[in-house]
Amino acid sequence: MAPIPAASLLLVVATDAALRLRSEWLEHAGYRVSPACSLKDVETACHQEPFDIVVMADAVEPRMKRAIGLTVRHFFPQKPILQMGRIRPDIDGDCFVTGDSREDLLHSVSRILRNDEIRPAAV
C-alpha cells in the first residue's frame, strides 16, 4: 500500500520572518507548504500545484485577507481558508480561530483536513 501523500497548504503571512517560522512548524508536522507574502504570490500559487487548504496568519491586513479570499475563491470555490486572528474573521464564511500559536495552527489545520467543524476559541 502506498503512503498517503502529505496535505499541501498555501501559507499566507505578512513578513518573511513569520513565513519561515510558520513554514517550519507546518513542514515539521509533515505538510507541504507553498509560501505567499503578497497577492501576486497567491495568484502564482493558484496557477501552479493544487493545495488542500489556505492558511492566513493573523498579521495579514484585513483588506489583503479579503483580496486573497476573492482570488482563491475565483480559482478554487470550495477550498477551505483558515484565518488566524484575534477578534473576528475578515472573510465571511470561512474557518476562523483566535490565536496564532504553533498549537493553534497545527490543531486547526488538522481538524479542517479531517472535515471536523472548527469553532472560534474563546477570546
C-alpha positions as CSV (number, residue, x, y, z in Angstrom):
1,M,0.0,0.0,0.0
2,A,1.4,3.4,-1.0
3,P,1.8,6.0,1.7
4,I,-0.8,8.8,1.9
5,P,0.7,12.0,0.4
6,A,1.1,14.9,2.8
7,A,-1.5,17.6,2.6
8,S,-0.5,20.7,0.7
9,L,-1.0,24.2,2.2
10,L,-0.9,27.7,0.8
11,L,0.5,29.7,3.7
12,V,-0.1,33.4,3.5
13,V,1.8,35.6,6.0
14,A,2.8,39.3,6.2
15,T,6.6,39.0,6.6
16,D,9.4,36.8,5.6
17,A,10.3,36.0,9.3
18,A,6.8,34.9,10.1
19,L,6.7,32.9,6.9
20,R,9.9,31.0,7.8
21,L,8.6,30.3,11.3
22,R,5.1,29.0,10.3
23,S,6.5,27.1,7.3
24,E,8.9,25.3,9.7
25,W,6.1,24.4,12.1
26,L,3.9,23.0,9.3
27,E,6.8,21.2,7.4
28,H,8.0,19.6,10.7
29,A,4.4,18.3,11.1
30,G,4.6,16.7,7.7
31,Y,2.7,19.2,5.5
32,R,3.9,20.5,2.1
33,V,3.9,24.3,2.2
34,S,3.6,26.8,-0.6
35,P,4.6,30.2,0.8
36,A,3.0,33.6,-0.1
37,C,3.6,37.1,1.2
38,S,1.6,39.0,-1.4
39,L,-1.4,38.8,-3.6
40,K,0.9,38.2,-6.6
41,D,2.4,35.2,-4.7
42,V,-1.2,33.9,-4.1
43,E,-2.1,34.3,-7.8
44,T,1.0,32.5,-8.9
45,A,0.3,29.6,-6.4
46,C,-3.2,29.3,-7.7
47,H,-1.8,28.7,-11.2
48,Q,0.6,26.0,-10.0
49,E,0.4,23.0,-7.8
50,P,-3.0,22.5,-6.2
51,F,-3.3,22.8,-2.5
52,D,-5.7,21.4,0.1
53,I,-6.1,24.4,2.3
54,V,-5.2,28.1,2.6
55,V,-3.9,29.4,5.9
56,M,-3.8,33.2,6.5
57,A,-1.8,34.3,9.6
58,D,-3.1,36.9,12.0
59,A,-0.8,39.7,10.8
60,V,-2.1,39.8,7.3
61,E,-4.0,43.1,6.8
62,P,-7.8,42.7,6.7
63,R,-8.2,44.2,3.2
64,M,-5.4,41.9,2.0
65,K,-7.2,38.9,3.5
66,R,-10.3,39.9,1.6
67,A,-8.4,40.2,-1.7
68,I,-6.7,36.9,-1.1
69,G,-10.0,35.3,-0.3
70,L,-11.6,36.6,-3.5
71,T,-8.6,35.4,-5.6
72,V,-8.6,31.9,-4.0
73,R,-12.4,31.7,-4.4
74,H,-12.1,32.6,-8.1
75,F,-9.8,29.7,-8.8
76,F,-11.0,27.2,-6.1
77,P,-14.5,28.0,-4.9
78,Q,-14.6,25.1,-2.3
79,K,-11.1,25.3,-0.8
80,P,-11.1,25.8,2.9
81,I,-9.5,29.1,4.1
82,L,-8.3,29.2,7.7
83,Q,-8.0,32.7,9.1
84,M,-6.0,33.1,12.2
85,G,-7.0,36.2,14.2
86,R,-7.7,37.9,17.4
87,I,-11.3,39.0,17.3
88,R,-13.3,38.2,14.2
89,P,-12.9,36.9,10.7
90,D,-12.2,39.3,7.8
91,I,-13.7,37.0,5.2
92,D,-17.2,35.7,5.8
93,G,-18.0,32.0,5.6
94,D,-14.5,30.6,6.1
95,C,-12.8,28.9,9.1
96,F,-11.6,31.2,11.8
97,V,-9.8,30.6,15.0
98,T,-8.5,33.0,17.6
99,G,-4.8,32.8,18.3
100,D,-1.8,32.3,16.1
101,S,0.4,30.0,18.1
102,R,2.0,26.8,16.8
103,E,-0.5,24.7,18.6
104,D,-3.5,26.7,17.3
105,L,-2.2,26.4,13.8
106,L,-1.5,22.7,13.7
107,H,-4.6,21.7,15.6
108,S,-6.9,23.8,13.3
109,V,-5.3,22.6,10.1
110,S,-5.6,19.0,11.2
111,R,-9.3,19.4,12.1
112,I,-10.1,21.1,8.8
113,L,-8.4,18.5,6.7
114,R,-10.4,15.8,8.6
115,N,-13.6,17.8,7.9
116,D,-14.2,18.5,11.6
117,E,-16.2,21.6,12.5
118,I,-14.0,24.4,13.6
119,R,-15.3,26.9,16.2
120,P,-13.5,30.0,17.3
121,A,-11.8,29.7,20.6
122,A,-12.9,32.0,23.4
123,V,-11.2,35.4,23.3
